[in-house]
Structures are given as C-alpha cells and as structure tokens.
Amino acid sequence: MHSQVTPHSAEAVTLEGRFGPVGALRRAGAGPLVLLVPGYTGSKEDFAPLLDPIAEAGFEVVAIDLPGQMDSAGSEAEADYLPEPLGVFLAELVEKFAAERSVLLTGHSYGGLVCRRAVLAGAPVAGLTLMDSGPADLPVGPRRHMLDIGEPVLRDNGVPAVHKILEVLNGQSPRWQRMSPAQRDFLGARFLRNRAEALLGMGSGLRTEPDLVAELARELRASNTPALVVCGENDDAWPASAQRDMADRLEADFSVVPDAAHSPAIENPETLLATLIPTWQAWTG
C-alpha cells in the first residue's frame, strides 16, 4: 500500500524562496524538470510514490513544501498564503529552475490553484498539470464544511486544538484505520508543523478563489503551453465533471484515474503515472 512514507531515492534538499528556506525532495535526472506542488495541509511527501518512477522515466523531479508547510518557512501574514502571492513565490522558483532546463509544473488540489497563478504571473513552464484541482473556490460539501467549522477553532486556539478534533474524527474513519501506524504517525506530526497563518490563509483561498479558467486559457494559448487536467474518479473536493469542463475550457487533455478519490498519487499511483509520464514525454519530445 502506497503512502507518504513510501520509500524512495530522492534526496532531501533546501531551496531558497521569498519567505525563506523551502523544503524539497529532489532526484536528479538529465531531462526536463518536473516540479510537484502539494495541496492544503499537504507536503512534498504526498508525491513519494511518484518520485522514483518519474526520475526513471528520464526526468529530474523536485517536490516542494509550500510556505508554512512541513519544512518550508512561512510568513506571519495570512494574506501571503492566498493563491496569488503563493503563485508569485512559485513563479520565482520556476524561473530559477528554468534557467537551466525546461520545467513541467504540476499542482495537486490547492497546489493547482497556486500553479495556475504562477503561470499567470509569468512562470516560464513547458507544460502545466492540474491534479484534482478545480476552476474556482471549493464547492459546498464536506471539505468546505470542515474549513468553516475549523477556522474559529484554529483562530482562537491554534493548530494543536484543531489536531485534537481531527484525531477524534479520524478515530471514526475506516480509511484512517486501514493506514499503517507509520503513515498515521506521519500525518499527525505533519499537521502539527503547519503554521496557523498558512492554514488560515489557504483556507480562505479555498473559499474565495475566483474562476480564472478563461484567463489561464488565454495565457496557455499565447505561450503555446500544453496542459493536462487529471483527477480521481471519486474526487470529493471538486467533482470530476467540473474538472472535465475546466479541461475543455483550457483546451487541455483530460484523464480520470480509477480507484482513486482526491489523492491519486497515493491511492493509485501506477495508473496516474501511466497518464503523466507519456503525456510529459510527448510535450518535451
């Protein structure tokens, strides 16, 4: 069973970003660089099952923590964690990498909202992949409801108080119980390493981000940049139908990963890779 603690050969490295050190996992390769960006409450380890296969397909691969997550420094200002300022942060990283090789940018969930903002901020990418990420703010549903009820607890009592609530909810979840002890321990420790400002700012972004698909489509066309939208068939954040519509509006390829929900990199990495790697190879041909 794959998880954030799946073994891999990538090296833990530290990059430099506008908010300070950026935690990353990097496996060197001779080809274009694949830059992987995680979502809300996520981290670079969400891509653990993908790192070695991507490198073995001829790419260099770098997975990062967004500011305020895991091993990345962050800002004290909640507004710095909205998609637009994080997009500027990411565009600056892309520019550094792009000075040496082509960059294929991939964002999962909230990371997808950040990636498209990076492209709109001028990030020089050779391809854009949006994974389980939608056209605008998070639709009404369980995930958005959790943001709504968690925000006052987080604001008044901090990250540990929210973590205690999650522990109670997780104790009732069959999915949580199926996880290995190592994965459960990692996820708990990771959550506690989030900056409160990051959780609040990103939570706000998930509830307020406007529909920027038309603007992104114009930018992709103008720069002749290919794009892919991919999602789990049972995504419980943005429905697969909404992501298919977004792909149509972007004139992007679209793929659904069976036997996966919101995290196909963990839930079904083999099938996900069977879409990602040939697509990226065709782009960089």
Number of C-alpha atoms within 10 A of each C-alpha: 10 17 21 20 18 16 12 14 13 18 12 15 16 16 13 14 18 16 16 14 17 23 24 25 23 24 21 16 15 10 17 21 28 25 23 27 29 26 24 18 22 24 29 24 23 24 27 24 24 23 24 19 17 20 22 13 14 16 24 22 26 23 27 28 26 30 27 23 28 24 22 24 20 23 16 13 11 19 18 21 27 23 27 21 16 24 26 22 23 28 24 20 19 23 17 14 17 18 10 10 16 19 27 25 26 25 22 29 25 27 27 28 29 31 30 29 24 26 23 21 18 17 24 23 25 22 22 25 26 27 30 29 30 29 21 19 19 21 17 11 11 11 14 17 11 11 17 14 11 20 18 13 15 19 15 9 12 16 20 16 15 19 17 12 12 14 13 10 11 14 11 10 11 9 9 15 12 11 14 14 11 12 17 18 12 15 16 14 13 17 20 18 16 24 23 21 22 25 24 22 18 23 24 20 24 24 16 14 16 12 13 14 17 13 12 17 20 13 18 21 12 9 12 11 17 20 24 21 27 24 31 24 19 18 20 16 19 23 20 26 12 15 24 20 15 22 23 14 14 22 16 20 15 20 20 23 26 15 12 20 22 23 22 28 26 22 20 19 21 16 16 23 18 11 17 18 16 13 18 23 14 8 14 14 7
